[in-house]
Amino acid sequence: MALDEKIYELRREKLKQIEALGQQVYPRKYEFTHTIPQILAEYSEKTGEQLENHRVNVRVAGRIMAIRLMGKAGFAHLQQEGQRLQIYVKKDAVGEKGFELYKLLDLGDHIGASGYLFRTRTGELSVHVEEITFLSKDLLPLPEKWHGLTDVELRYRQRYVDLVMNPEVREVFIKRSKLVQSLRRFMDSRGFVEVETPMMQPIAGGAVARPFVTHHNTLDMKLFLRIAPELYLKRLTVGGFDRVYEINRNFRNEGLGWRWNPEFTMLEFYQAYTDYRGVMDLTQQMIEQAAKDVTGGTKTKWGEDEIDWAGSNWRRMTMRDAIIQYWPVAAGAKPQMSEFGSPEGVESLVKRFNSAHAHVAYDPQEPAGKTIAALFDAAAEEHLVQPTIIYEFPTAVSPLSKQKPDEPDWTERWEIFAGKMEIANGFSELNDPEDQRRRFEQQLQERERGDEEAHQMDEDYIRALSYGMPPAGGVGVGVDRLAMLLTDSHTIRDVILFPLLRPEKTLTTEDTENTER
């Protein structure tokens, strides 16, 4: 029998003994007067004399994180909401049965403790227990040193144990919650209406990505899990929602990585009667406010760097300017603006870049704009640690954005970068139905050439635009990535409570035999 199985059985026997003492083994509730954080906040400054002169009676509940027995007395630490409080249990105070119960408790058990506050000889704030109530048994042993586990994925698989053992992990998710609250407050205070749009869609649209596919049995139709809420939110803009947003879950059937999870959270919003610059300014203000709300200031640690989210620290440059600025010295002279204007010029840039840097693929059959975007990714992104807005993206990679009036190969689109990754994307929304149809047709050609992520035709969306959509700016903000940056978490798995993982390997007889050899 494995060690955990033996412990499980031993603790089940303890449960029977606890029940024999007259305790319910799985009671329905416990009436408490204080939480542990409340006690620590209100009484940590009180002296032992003050607590003795004005006795404070409390009933608290929590999980046992430390326990020791010393003859006819013992100490334990209860944990609740990531904070700990010591309790003192004496046989004379809790009685024979109460002390027998105490001796049957294990690390990880939940109990209720009723008594009064005092300070021990060492000065630690504690509860002098007069009654113990059993609430729940931990049948499996808590790890002694959770960070010392060799299987790093185990913390993600067993997040419930990770949260118990590591208060700092809990703090990450408290900050993530504050982030979402801040984003919602910001939007609501500016007259935006929060809505919900379909997660199952007949056409996967609003982004360039590979979708998850499912099937509706009753309607006998194929459906796609949402890759973005964009086209539905813009339908609402057609319908008269001038300021609309959704904090949404999106699903993309793509690879896993430190920045990617197949299921992720975005804030997406649309504002009528403004353009990409209007929503650019608004998004910058929103992120700066979120940093303040989550961390209390504008500066956050990011590995060995410090990111300053204050507005005065933000930079703005076009995609072409960024390629020029961060062009590697070994690749020769910096590009000239004219070189971005022809396929021959772009091909020359790729050849020069590849001679001195990581390889950028070049396909003469692809639009030059797609290659320029790849050049930007390779040349500039790794330098964008501080908040930076890159604007003017190629039309070839922006099927839903308005083109620049004077340069049809470029669009009024921007992205925000920080910590060397993209965290937001926005643009002037394309609202010409005929132009939109042409863009979709171009995307269909890309699909025919093998690009499975290219956008599909959406006739209903074109019909919606044909009823008249006002000029508008739209934005998507990656909530997970922003949470990473504000909590110094260097993998997206650290800010998602239950990230998608490969199936857990089950130990087989064959594995055991191989291990024994």
N, C-alpha and C positions, 0 to 999 in steps of 0.2 A: 504493500500500500504506500502511495506517495505521501510525502511529509504533509502537504496541504490537506490531503484526505484524512490523515490521522488527526490533525488539529481540528478539522471540521467535525469529526465524530466525537472527539473529546469535548468540544464546545456544545455540541448537541446534548451530551450528557449533563453538562452544566445547566443547560436550559431546563432540563427536567428537574434538577435540584432547585433551581430558582423558582420554578412553578410550585414545588413542594413547600416552599417557604411562604406561599400565599400570594406571590406576585403574578400578575398577568404577564405572559411572555411576549405578547405583542399587543399592548394596550392601544386604545384608539386615540387618546390625546393626553396632554399634560398641561395643567393650568399653571402658567408661569407669571411672575410679576415683573421680571426684568429680563432683558437679553444680556449676554455677557458684554457686548460692546457698550450697552447703556451703563452697566455697572462700572466698567473701566473709565468711561467718559465722566461719570458723575462723582466717583469716589476715589479715583487714583490719587488725588491731592489731599485727601483726608488723612489725618494722623490716627494712630492707634487710639490715642486718648479721645479724640473727637468721636470715633466710631463706638468707643465704649460708653461715652456719656450720652450719646443719642443713638441707641441701637437701631440698626437698619436691617429689618427682616426681608429676606429675598427668597424667591423660588426661581431657580434657573435650570435650564436643560442644555445638554451638549454631548459631544463625543469624547470619550476618554482617550487622551493622547499620551498620558504618562500616569503610572500608578505604582505605589510602593507601600508595603505593609511593614509595620514596626511593632510587633507584639500586639497590643490591644488598641492600636491606633494606626492611621495611615494617611497618606496624601495622594491626591490625584490632580491632574490638570484636565479641565474640560475645555473643548474648543467649539466655538460657534461663530459663524460668519468670519472665519479666518483668524479669530482672536481667542486667547486662552486666559482662563482664570483658575486659580488653585482652589481646591476644596480640602478641608481637614475633616477626617472621619474618625471619631472616637467611640469605642464600644459603649462606654457609659452614656453617651449622648444619643446614639441611634438604637441602642438595645441589642439583645442577643440576636434576634432574627435579622435586624438591619446590618449587623456586623458580619453575619454569615453571608448575607447577600453581597456585601462589599468584597469578601474573600473569593466570591465566585465570578467577579467581574474581570474582563480582559481588555487589553488595548483595543480601541475601536468600538467598544460598546457605547450605546446611548443611555444616559440616565438623567433623572431629574433629581435635584438636590434642594432641600428646603432647610433654611437656617438663618444665621445672621453674619454680617460682615465683621471682620476683625483683621488685625495684622499679626503675623507670626513673629517669633523672636528675631528673625532675619529681616522683618519689615515688609514681607510680601502680603499684599492685599489678598484675602482668602475668605471663603465661606466656611463657617463653623457649622457643620451639617448636623441637623437634628432628625432628618428623615430622608432616606434614599428611596427613589421609585425607579424600578427597572423599566426601560423603554424599548430597547432593541439589542440583540446580540450580534456582534461581528463574528461570523462563523469562519472567516478566512483571515489569516494573519496579515496585518499591515506590514509593508516592507520597512526595514530598519533605516535604510538609506536609499530613498527612491531615486535620487540623482545617480546613484552608483550602479543602476541596472545597465547591463551591457546592451540590451535590446532597446534602442532609443525610441522605436515605434510603440513600445509597450505603454508609454505615457499617453500617447494619443489613443490607443485602443482602450485603455482603462482610465479615461479622463476622470472618472469619479474618484479613483484612488489618487491620481495626480493632484486633484483639487484639495483632497484631504491633507496630503502630506506637504504640499508646497503652497504656502500663503501667497507667494509672489505670482503664481499662476492665476490664482483667484483675482489678484489685482489687475492683471492684464484684461480679464473679461469684465471686470467692473469698469475699467477705462473704456473698453469697447462699447459698453452700454451707455456710458456718458457721451461718447462720440455720436452714437445714433440719436440720442436725446438732443444733443446740440444741433445736429443737422436739421432735425425736425423743427426745433424751436426757431432756427434761422429762417427756414422756409415759411413756416406759419406766420411769423411776425412780418413777413413781406407780402402777405396776401396770397400765397400759393395754397392751392387746395390739394390735399393728399387723396389719392385714389388707388384702386386695385384693378389691374388688368389681367387678362388670362395668362395662366402658366402653361396651358396646353393650347397650341395654336395649329391651325391647318397648314400654315406656311411659316417656316422658320425665317424671321426677318428682323431688321433693325440693326444688324451687325454682320460682320464677315466671320463666320465660325461654323464648325460642323456640329449639328444638333444631335440630341438623343431622340430616338424614334420610339413611339408607342402606338397602341391601337385601341380604339374605342369599339367595344364589341357590339353594343346596341345600334350605333350608327354605322357600324362596319366601315370605319374610316381611319386612315393613318393620321396620327397627330405628332407634333414635335414639342418637346419641352422648350420653353422660352429661352432664347439666347439673348434677347433684349426686349424691353417693353416699348421701344421707341415708336414703332408704327401705330400702336394703339394709343399712346399718349398724344401723338400728333393728330390722330383722328379726333381726339377730344378737343384739341385746339381748333380744329375745323368746327366742332360743335359749340364753341363759345367759351371753353375753359381757357381764359387768357393766361392764367398762371397755374400750372398743374405739375404735381410731382408724385413719384412713387419710390419708396424704399423697397427694393424688390430682390427676389432670389432669381438668379439666372443659371442656366445649365449649358455647358459647352463640352462636347465629346472630344476633348483634346488631351494633351499630355499633362502629366503631373510635374511640378517643379517648385522651387522655393517661392515663386510668385504666382503659381497657378494651382487652382483646385477646380475640379469639374463643376462644383456647385459653389456659387459665390454671391456676395451681396453688393448691390449698387444703389446709389441714389441717382435717379434720373429726373430731370425737370425741363420744362419748356415755358418760355415767356414770350408772349405775343408783342409785336410792335417794337422789337429791339433786334439787334444783330449779334454776330459773334463777339464783338468787342464789349457789348453790354453784358452778356452773360459771362464773359471772361473776367470782367471786373467783379461781378457778383460772386463768382466761384472763388476768386482769390480772397475776398472778404470772408466768405463762409469758412474756408479752410483755416484762415488765421484765427477766427473766432473759435473754431473747434479746438485748435491747439491750446488756446487759453482755457477753455472750459474743461478740457481733459487733463491738462498738466499744470494749470495755474500760471502759465507764462507762455512766451513765444519760442523759447529755445528748448530743443529736445536732443537727447543723445542718440546717435545712430552709429553703433560700432565705435570706431576711433574718431568719428567726426561728430560735429554738433551742427544740427540744422536750425537755422533761425527763420521762423515763419512770419516774422514781422514784415509788413508790407514794403518797407524800404529796402528789404534784402532781396526781393523777388527780381528776377531778370526776365526780359522778353526778347526773343529774336526769331527771325524766320527760319524755316527748315534749311533753306539754302545758306543763310548766314551762319547757322550752326555747323554745317558741313565744312564751310570755309574756315571758320574759327578753329575747329578741332581737327582739321586735316593733319595727318601725321607728317612730321618733318621728313621722314625717310621716303615719303611718297613724292617728294619733289615740290614744285611750286604749288601754291594754293590754287584751287579752282577759280576760274573767272565766271562771273554771273552768266555770261553768254553760253558757256559750255552746258548749262542745264537746259538750254532751249532746243537742243536737237538730239536725235538718237545717236548720231556720230560723236557728239560731245560727251554724252553720258557714257557711251562705250569706252571712250578714251579715259574718262575719270575712273571707271571700274578697273581698267587695266593698270593704271598708275597706282590705284589704292591697293590692289591685290599684290603688286610687286613688293609691298612693304608691310602688309598687315594681313589680318585674318581674311579668308576668302569670301568675297561677295559674288553670288551666282549672277550670271548674265545670260539672258535669253533674248536675242534680237526680235523674237516674235512677241514678246511681252511689251506692254506700254512702257515708255521710258520713265514715267512717273513712278511706276512700281519699283524700278531699279533705284531711283533716287531715294525713295523711302527706305530701301534696304541699306543704301550707303549711309543714310543718317543713323540708322540703328547701329551700324558697325563703327562709325567714326565718332559720333557725338554722345550717345546715350550714357556710356560709361563715365563721362565727365560731369553729368548733371546731378550733383549731390544736393546743392542748395535749390530751393524752389525756383523752377524755370518754366516759363511758358514758351513753347515752340509753336509758331503759327504759320499759316499758308502751307497747306498740304497738297500734294498732287491730286488732281481729279481722279486719276486712275485708282487710287486707294480710298476715295471718299465718295461713294455712290449716292449719299443722301445729303451732301453739302452743296451750298450755293457756290458757283464759280466766281472768281474775281472778275469784275467787269472788264478790266484791261488785259487779263491773262487767263483765257479759258482753260488752260492746262493746270491751273492752280485754283484752290478753293479757299473760302473764308472759314478755315477750320484751325483749331489749336488743340494742343495737349499740354497738360501740366506734368512735369517731371520733378521728382525729389528722391534722394537716396538711390539714384541710378535706375529708377523705374517710373513708368507712366502711372499716374494716379487719377487722371481726369481727361475727358475728351469732350470738346464742344465745337459747335459751328453755327453759321447762319443756315437755317433750314431751307432745303430746296422745296419750293411750293408751286413750281410750274409743273402741271401734270404731264405735259408733253415731253419736257426735259427729263422728268423722272422716268417716263417710259423708256426713253433712249438710254438712260443710265442702266436701267434694269436689263435692257437688251444687250448692252455691252457686258454686263455681268454674266448673262446667259452664255455669251460667247466664251467667256473665261471658264465657265463650267464645262462647256463642250471640249475645251482644251485640257480638261483634267483637274481644274481647281474646284475641289469639292466644297470649299468654304465660300465660294462666290455667292452673291445674293441671288435669290430666286425672284421670278416675276410675281407681283402681288396686284392683281387687277382691282380688288376692292380698295386697296390703299390709293391707287391712281384715281378711282372713282371718287373717293373721299376728297382728294386734292381738287378734283374737278368741281366740287361744290364751293371751292374758295377757302384757302387757308391763309390767314394773315401773315405778314412777315414775322418771323420769330427766330429766336436763338434757343438752342437746346444743349444740354450738358449731361454727361454721365460721370459719376464719381465712384471710384472703386473703394468701397467702405473697408474691405479687408486689408487692402494695401495701405490705406491711410491709417488704419489701426496698427499695422506693423510699424509704421514710421513713428507713431506717437507713443509706442510702448517699447521701442528698441527690440523688436522681435524680427529675427532675420529669416524666418520661414513662415509662409502663410498658415502652415499647420498650427503654429503657436497662437494664432488669433481666431481659429475656428474650433469650437468646442469639440466637435466630432468630425474631423476631416476624413475624406474617403481614403481608405487604405487597401492594399492588396489583401486577399483572403488570408486569415490567420492559419498558419501551418499547424496541422494536428500531428502530434508525435505518434508514430506508428511502431509496431513491433520491430519492423525492419530498421527504423531509425535507432531504436534502443540497442539493437544488436550491433549496428555499426559503431555506435558511441562506445559500447563496451569493448570493442576490438581496439 
